[in-house]
Amino acid sequence: MNAPLQPKRTAFFATVAGLAGLAVGYASGGWTRDYYAVVVSDFVTEWTPAAVMNWAIQELGSTAETLQLLGAIVLAFALLAGVATAGLLVGYRRSSLDAASRRIPLGLVGGVGGATLLAGAIAWTLTASPLQTVAVGAGVGVPVAVGVLGARAGTDARGEGRSVDPERREVVGVVGALLGIGIISSVLGDLVTNEARAIDAEGLADAESLRAQIESAQAASLGIEGVQPPISEIGGFYTVSKNAVPEIVDEDAWTLSVTGAVAEEIDIDYEALRDRPAEDRFVALRCIGDDLNGDLLDTALWTGFPLSELLEEAGVEASHVEMHAADGYVASVPRETLENGFLAYGMNGQLLPRTHGFPARIHLPGTWGELNVKWIEKLHATDDPVEGFYEERGWNGHARVPGVAKIWTDPANELDDGRLEVGGHAYAGDRGVERVEVSVDGGETWNDAELADPPPGEDVTRQWRYRYEAENRHEVVARTIDGEGNLQPQERSDAFPAGPSGWVSKTVDP
C-alpha cells in the first residue's frame, strides 16, 4: 500500500512551490533585507572563497555581481524547492495510508504543514520578519497542498497509488496561477522597494546653485561620440558593493560617532550634520577592481564638510582610523589620509541616494573606491586597526591611484573631413591631470592631446581627444602626465591586489 514516488509530479510541484515562495516573499519584502533571498545573497558573498571572489572581480568585472545575485537566487529557490519536495513525499506516503484506513488526512496535514512551517522557519531565521515568514511559508505550502490533494485523489480506497503525474489541465491551471502570483508579486514588491528606499529628509537648500555648477562643468565637454560627459548623472555613476541591495538607514535614528583613542568621544546626528556649513566639491571615484580601460570611473559634485573638523573636535590621538559602515563593512586608513577627507551627504544637487551611501559617506582624495565608505556610522581611532572586508581577501587599496588615460571611443570616430578621432577620460587622483599624450604608431612617437577644462578641483577626471589622419591599420596608445610631473606607468598590472595600471591601447583599422 505504498504510494509511488511520482517523480514528475514531485518535480513539478516542488518547482512551483520554490518559485511561489520566491515571488510571494518578494511581494512582502521587496528588494530589501526583509526579503529572504537577499539575505541568502549576503551569505553567499560572505562565504565565497577569496580566490574565487578575486578571480570573478578581475575576469568578470561588474558581471560578477550579477552572476553572484543569480547564484544566490538559485540557491534560495533550491532551499524552498527542497522543503517542498520533502513535504510532497511525506504527503504522498501518508495519503495512501489515510485512504486505506479512511482516517483523517494526516498526509495533507503532515506534508503541507511541515513544508509550510519549515519554509517559514528558514525565512524567519534569515530575516526575523514576521511578514516574510508568513509569506514564504504560505508561498511554499499552497502548491504542496495542491500537489498532495491531487495525489490523494489518485489513490484508491485500498491505498493503491495510480499514475497521478500532472495532467495538462492541472499544469495549465497551476502555471497560470503562478504567473498571476508572479505579476502581482512583482508589482507589490516594487512598491515595497520604492517605499523602503524613499528618503523623507529635506532636500539641499542650494540645489539650484548646485545644478548651475554642474551645467557649467558639463559645458566644458569636448562632445566626443562614445565618451560620457565630464560629470556623471547619478543613475550613470558606477556602484560596486558587497551587498545585493543598498543598506536602508533611518536618518532619524542615525548618528556618526567618533570613538577610540580620542580626547573626547562625539556623536553627530543627521540634523546636526545638515546644520554645519556645507562645502561642494567635484570629486572622482575609481573602483580598485576596474579594468585598465573599464568604465568604473566617474566624477560628481558632492556636498558635505571636511572630516578634519570632526577629527579636531574629537582630538584623535591614534595613528589610524577605522571606518565602520551600517552594513558591517570596515576599512581603515592612516589618520593623515582621513584628515584630507570629506563627509558627503549630497550628490549632484540632490540628497545622497541610498545606493551611494545615504545618509552620509566618506570621500578620501586620491584613494581607490573601496576606502570611500558608504553608510558610514562610526570612526574609531586606534593604533591597531583591523583588516577591512577586501583586505581580508588580499586586496590593498591603500596605494595611490595611478594615472590613467582611458580610450573610450570604439575604437576611433571618423570625422566628416576624413580624419580619425580618439578620446576618453584621464584621471590621476588628487594629483590632477596635467597632460595626455597619444601615439598612433604603437608608442614610437607621441603627440599632445586636446584637454577639456576640468571641473573645479584636482581629484577629477578630464576629457581628452586627439584627431589625426591615417589610412592603414595602426595601434593607438594613450598615457597621462599628472600634476606632479609623473608619467603614467607603462607596465601593465592586474586589478588584484592593488588596482590596475599600464598604458591603454587600441587597434584601429580605418
CORRARA-V380400 format. One record per residue. N is the residue number from 0. RES is the residue in one small letter. PHI is phi in whole degrees, -180 to 180 (NA if undefined). BURIAL is + if it has 9 or more other ideal C-beta (glycine too) atoms within 8 Angstrom, else -. Layout:
<<N & RES & PHI & BURIAL> <N & RES & PHI & BURIAL>>
This chain:
<<0 & m & NA & -> <1 & n & -88 & -> <2 & a & -73 & +> <3 & p & -66 & -> <4 & l & -68 & -> <5 & q & 54 & +> <6 & p & -60 & -> <7 & k & -65 & -> <8 & r & -65 & +> <9 & t & -62 & +> <10 & a & -62 & -> <11 & f & -63 & +> <12 & f & -74 & +> <13 & a & -67 & +> <14 & t & -64 & +> <15 & v & -61 & +> <16 & a & -64 & +> <17 & g & -63 & +> <18 & l & -67 & +> <19 & a & -65 & +> <20 & g & -62 & +> <21 & l & -62 & +> <22 & a & -66 & +> <23 & v & -68 & +> <24 & g & -62 & +> <25 & y & -66 & +> <26 & a & -60 & +> <27 & s & -91 & +> <28 & g & -112 & +> <29 & g & 62 & +> <30 & w & -89 & +> <31 & t & -135 & +> <32 & r & -75 & +> <33 & d & -82 & +> <34 & y & -97 & +> <35 & y & -64 & +> <36 & a & -65 & +> <37 & v & -67 & +> <38 & v & -67 & +> <39 & v & -60 & +> <40 & s & -62 & +> <41 & d & -61 & +> <42 & f & -63 & +> <43 & v & -61 & +> <44 & t & -60 & +> <45 & e & -66 & -> <46 & w & -105 & -> <47 & t & -68 & +> <48 & p & -55 & -> <49 & a & -56 & +> <50 & a & -62 & -> <51 & v & -68 & -> <52 & m & -62 & +> <53 & n & -65 & +> <54 & w & -62 & -> <55 & a & -64 & +> <56 & i & -61 & +> <57 & q & -76 & +> <58 & e & -86 & -> <59 & l & -108 & +> <60 & g & 61 & +> <61 & s & -66 & +> <62 & t & -63 & -> <63 & a & -60 & +> <64 & e & -65 & +> <65 & t & -65 & -> <66 & l & -66 & +> <67 & q & -63 & +> <68 & l & -65 & +> <69 & l & -64 & -> <70 & g & -62 & +> <71 & a & -67 & +> <72 & i & -66 & +> <73 & v & -62 & -> <74 & l & -64 & +> <75 & a & -62 & +> <76 & f & -63 & +> <77 & a & -62 & +> <78 & l & -60 & +> <79 & l & -69 & +> <80 & a & -65 & +> <81 & g & -65 & +> <82 & v & -61 & +> <83 & a & -64 & +> <84 & t & -59 & +> <85 & a & -61 & +> <86 & g & -63 & +> <87 & l & -65 & +> <88 & l & -65 & +> <89 & v & -63 & +> <90 & g & -63 & +> <91 & y & -62 & +> <92 & r & -63 & +> <93 & r & -68 & +> <94 & s & -62 & +> <95 & s & -67 & +> <96 & l & -69 & +> <97 & d & -64 & +> <98 & a & -66 & +> <99 & a & -68 & +> <100 & s & -100 & -> <101 & r & 53 & -> <102 & r & -92 & -> <103 & i & -57 & -> <104 & p & -68 & +> <105 & l & -67 & +> <106 & g & -61 & +> <107 & l & -64 & +> <108 & v & -67 & +> <109 & g & -70 & +> <110 & g & -68 & +> <111 & v & -71 & +> <112 & g & -62 & +> <113 & g & -64 & +> <114 & a & -64 & +> <115 & t & -63 & +> <116 & l & -66 & +> <117 & l & -68 & +> <118 & a & -63 & +> <119 & g & -64 & +> <120 & a & -64 & +> <121 & i & -61 & +> <122 & a & -62 & +> <123 & w & -67 & +> <124 & t & -60 & -> <125 & l & -84 & +> <126 & t & -117 & +> <127 & a & 56 & -> <128 & s & -106 & +> <129 & p & -59 & -> <130 & l & -65 & +> <131 & q & -65 & +> <132 & t & -61 & +> <133 & v & -66 & +> <134 & a & -64 & +> <135 & v & -67 & +> <136 & g & -59 & +> <137 & a & -68 & +> <138 & g & -60 & +> <139 & v & -84 & +> <140 & g & -65 & +> <141 & v & -65 & +> <142 & p & -62 & +> <143 & v & -63 & +> <144 & a & -61 & +> <145 & v & -63 & +> <146 & g & -65 & +> <147 & v & -69 & +> <148 & l & -62 & +> <149 & g & -66 & +> <150 & a & -68 & +> <151 & r & -64 & +> <152 & a & -67 & -> <153 & g & -92 & +> <154 & t & -114 & +> <155 & d & -81 & -> <156 & a & -64 & -> <157 & r & -87 & -> <158 & g & 86 & +> <159 & e & -83 & -> <160 & g & -81 & +> <161 & r & -100 & -> <162 & s & -68 & -> <163 & v & -127 & +> <164 & d & -58 & -> <165 & p & -58 & +> <166 & e & -84 & -> <167 & r & -59 & -> <168 & r & -63 & -> <169 & e & -66 & +> <170 & v & -62 & +> <171 & v & -61 & -> <172 & g & -64 & -> <173 & v & -68 & +> <174 & v & -64 & +> <175 & g & -62 & -> <176 & a & -64 & -> <177 & l & -65 & +> <178 & l & -63 & -> <179 & g & -62 & -> <180 & i & -62 & +> <181 & g & -62 & +> <182 & i & -65 & -> <183 & i & -63 & +> <184 & s & -65 & +> <185 & s & -63 & +> <186 & v & -65 & -> <187 & l & -65 & +> <188 & g & -64 & +> <189 & d & -64 & +> <190 & l & -64 & +> <191 & v & -62 & +> <192 & t & -62 & +> <193 & n & -63 & +> <194 & e & -67 & -> <195 & a & -66 & +> <196 & r & -90 & +> <197 & a & -64 & -> <198 & i & -117 & +> <199 & d & -93 & -> <200 & a & -63 & +> <201 & e & -65 & -> <202 & g & -68 & -> <203 & l & -68 & +> <204 & a & -66 & -> <205 & d & -105 & -> <206 & a & -58 & +> <207 & e & -65 & -> <208 & s & -64 & -> <209 & l & -66 & +> <210 & r & -63 & +> <211 & a & -65 & -> <212 & q & -64 & +> <213 & i & -67 & +> <214 & e & -62 & -> <215 & s & -64 & -> <216 & a & -68 & +> <217 & q & -67 & +> <218 & a & -65 & -> <219 & a & -81 & +> <220 & s & -60 & +> <221 & l & -84 & +> <222 & g & 64 & -> <223 & i & -88 & +> <224 & e & -61 & -> <225 & g & 89 & -> <226 & v & -117 & +> <227 & q & -66 & -> <228 & p & -66 & -> <229 & p & -58 & +> <230 & i & -110 & +> <231 & s & -81 & +> <232 & e & -66 & -> <233 & i & -56 & +> <234 & g & -67 & -> <235 & g & -99 & -> <236 & f & -73 & +> <237 & y & -62 & +> <238 & t & -131 & -> <239 & v & -133 & +> <240 & s & -152 & -> <241 & k & -75 & -> <242 & n & -96 & +> <243 & a & -74 & +> <244 & v & -135 & -> <245 & p & -68 & +> <246 & e & -68 & +> <247 & i & -100 & +> <248 & v & -115 & +> <249 & d & -81 & -> <250 & e & -64 & +> <251 & d & -70 & -> <252 & a & -101 & -> <253 & w & -78 & +> <254 & t & -141 & +> <255 & l & -108 & +> <256 & s & -108 & +> <257 & v & -114 & +> <258 & t & -131 & +> <259 & g & 90 & +> <260 & a & -79 & -> <261 & v & -132 & +> <262 & a & -69 & -> <263 & e & -152 & -> <264 & e & -70 & -> <265 & i & -132 & +> <266 & d & -132 & -> <267 & i & -128 & -> <268 & d & -91 & -> <269 & y & -67 & +> <270 & e & -63 & -> <271 & a & -67 & -> <272 & l & -59 & +> <273 & r & -75 & +> <274 & d & -78 & -> <275 & r & -72 & -> <276 & p & -58 & -> <277 & a & -95 & +> <278 & e & -122 & +> <279 & d & -121 & +> <280 & r & -134 & +> <281 & f & -81 & +> <282 & v & -139 & +> <283 & a & -101 & +> <284 & l & -131 & +> <285 & r & -132 & +> <286 & c & -77 & +> <287 & i & -66 & +> <288 & g & -90 & +> <289 & d & -62 & +> <290 & d & -68 & -> <291 & l & -55 & +> <292 & n & -114 & -> <293 & g & -77 & +> <294 & d & -115 & -> <295 & l & -87 & +> <296 & l & -151 & +> <297 & d & -148 & +> <298 & t & -121 & +> <299 & a & -143 & +> <300 & l & -100 & +> <301 & w & -111 & +> <302 & t & -116 & +> <303 & g & 176 & +> <304 & f & -153 & +> <305 & p & -66 & -> <306 & l & -67 & +> <307 & s & -57 & +> <308 & e & -63 & +> <309 & l & -67 & +> <310 & l & -65 & +> <311 & e & -69 & -> <312 & e & -63 & +> <313 & a & -80 & +> <314 & g & 70 & -> <315 & v & -64 & +> <316 & e & -123 & -> <317 & a & -125 & +> <318 & s & -82 & -> <319 & h & -132 & +> <320 & v & -133 & +> <321 & e & -87 & +> <322 & m & -109 & +> <323 & h & -107 & +> <324 & a & -103 & +> <325 & a & -65 & +> <326 & d & -91 & -> <327 & g & 92 & -> <328 & y & -69 & +> <329 & v & -134 & +> <330 & a & -143 & +> <331 & s & -127 & +> <332 & v & -142 & +> <333 & p & -59 & -> <334 & r & -56 & +> <335 & e & -62 & -> <336 & t & -64 & +> <337 & l & -71 & +> <338 & e & -63 & +> <339 & n & -91 & +> <340 & g & -86 & +> <341 & f & -140 & +> <342 & l & -102 & +> <343 & a & -104 & +> <344 & y & -128 & +> <345 & g & -134 & +> <346 & m & -144 & +> <347 & n & 53 & +> <348 & g & 83 & +> <349 & q & -121 & +> <350 & l & -62 & +> <351 & l & -55 & +> <352 & p & -66 & +> <353 & r & -62 & +> <354 & t & -66 & -> <355 & h & -109 & +> <356 & g & 116 & +> <357 & f & -50 & +> <358 & p & -81 & +> <359 & a & -154 & +> <360 & r & -139 & +> <361 & i & -100 & +> <362 & h & -124 & +> <363 & l & -120 & +> <364 & p & -55 & +> <365 & g & 75 & +> <366 & t & -109 & +> <367 & w & -69 & +> <368 & g & -59 & +> <369 & e & -63 & +> <370 & l & -92 & +> <371 & n & -92 & +> <372 & v & -69 & +> <373 & k & -93 & +> <374 & w & 54 & +> <375 & i & -64 & +> <376 & e & -137 & +> <377 & k & -154 & +> <378 & l & -113 & +> <379 & h & -118 & +> <380 & a & -82 & +> <381 & t & -159 & +> <382 & d & -96 & -> <383 & d & -133 & -> <384 & p & -71 & +> <385 & v & -80 & -> <386 & e & -78 & -> <387 & g & -81 & +> <388 & f & -56 & +> <389 & y & -80 & +> <390 & e & -63 & +> <391 & e & -62 & -> <392 & r & -103 & +> <393 & g & 99 & +> <394 & w & -80 & +> <395 & n & -136 & -> <396 & g & -90 & +> <397 & h & -87 & -> <398 & a & -68 & +> <399 & r & -64 & -> <400 & v & -65 & +> <401 & p & -74 & +> <402 & g & -68 & +> <403 & v & -153 & +> <404 & a & -113 & +> <405 & k & -93 & +> <406 & i & -101 & +> <407 & w & -104 & +> <408 & t & -73 & +> <409 & d & -127 & -> <410 & p & -87 & +> <411 & a & -146 & +> <412 & n & -91 & +> <413 & e & -95 & -> <414 & l & -86 & +> <415 & d & -62 & -> <416 & d & -86 & -> <417 & g & 94 & -> <418 & r & -74 & +> <419 & l & -106 & +> <420 & e & -134 & +> <421 & v & -119 & +> <422 & g & -173 & +> <423 & g & 175 & +> <424 & h & -119 & +> <425 & a & -119 & +> <426 & y & -151 & +> <427 & a & -144 & +> <428 & g & 64 & +> <429 & d & -80 & -> <430 & r & -85 & +> <431 & g & 76 & +> <432 & v & -100 & +> <433 & e & -93 & -> <434 & r & -148 & +> <435 & v & -128 & +> <436 & e & -113 & +> <437 & v & -128 & +> <438 & s & -118 & +> <439 & v & -112 & +> <440 & d & -130 & -> <441 & g & 76 & -> <442 & g & 103 & +> <443 & e & -76 & -> <444 & t & -130 & -> <445 & w & -132 & -> <446 & n & -135 & +> <447 & d & -72 & -> <448 & a & -87 & +> <449 & e & -81 & +> <450 & l & -111 & +> <451 & a & -76 & +> <452 & d & -61 & -> <453 & p & -78 & +> <454 & p & -60 & +> <455 & p & -56 & -> <456 & g & 120 & +> <457 & e & -96 & -> <458 & d & -84 & +> <459 & v & -140 & +> <460 & t & -87 & +> <461 & r & -131 & +> <462 & q & -71 & +> <463 & w & -142 & +> <464 & r & -153 & +> <465 & y & -142 & +> <466 & r & -114 & -> <467 & y & -160 & -> <468 & e & -107 & -> <469 & a & -161 & +> <470 & e & -118 & -> <471 & n & -110 & -> <472 & r & -59 & -> <473 & h & -154 & +> <474 & e & -109 & +> <475 & v & -98 & +> <476 & v & -128 & +> <477 & a & -128 & +> <478 & r & -150 & +> <479 & t & -120 & +> <480 & i & -118 & +> <481 & d & -83 & +> <482 & g & -67 & +> <483 & e & -99 & -> <484 & g & 85 & -> <485 & n & -82 & +> <486 & l & -82 & -> <487 & q & -53 & +> <488 & p & -60 & -> <489 & q & -80 & -> <490 & e & -64 & -> <491 & r & -81 & +> <492 & s & -137 & -> <493 & d & -73 & -> <494 & a & -62 & +> <495 & f & -85 & +> <496 & p & -104 & -> <497 & a & -122 & +> <498 & g & 95 & +> <499 & p & -76 & +> <500 & s & -152 & +> <501 & g & 127 & +> <502 & w & -79 & +> <503 & v & -93 & +> <504 & s & -139 & +> <505 & k & -145 & +> <506 & t & -88 & +> <507 & v & -115 & +> <508 & d & -122 & -> <509 & p & -57 & +>>
